[in-house]
């Protein structure tokens, strides 16, 4: 070792070499430690996977994590089913109401046609005949399912 006679370039280079050597030594020791730890973890996993209940344990953990999500999905599906059932009930009621209104409109139209034909309204004028023909066409479309020409 050189004698220290102050801060000379030789001392500086020796110090740098020493620090560099310590860093290399630390890195080598850390790499060896990391390699040994990795080997030990692999051996531990190998031992655990060789156990007969390992698959059951893994599946139980997966089910425990997924169970809350499945429960929430089931709740949402139940809500959606109730909502759809309510909509179907409302739609069925609307369809019954439309059928009743159509039947009433047919009855009114038939009554008006009878009044026009047998009530001597308008003395069989051209306007009355045209209105009667139009009422007949409209009544036919109502009875025929709502299809007009």
ABEGO torsion letter per residue (X at the ends): XBBBAEBBAAAAAAAAAAAAAAAAAAAAAAAAAAAAAAAAAAAAAAAAAABAAAAAAAAAAAAAAAAAAAAAAAAAAAAAAAAAAAAAAAAAAAAAAAAAAAAAAAAAAAAAAAAAAAAGBGGGBAAAAAAAAAAAAAAAAAAAGGBBX
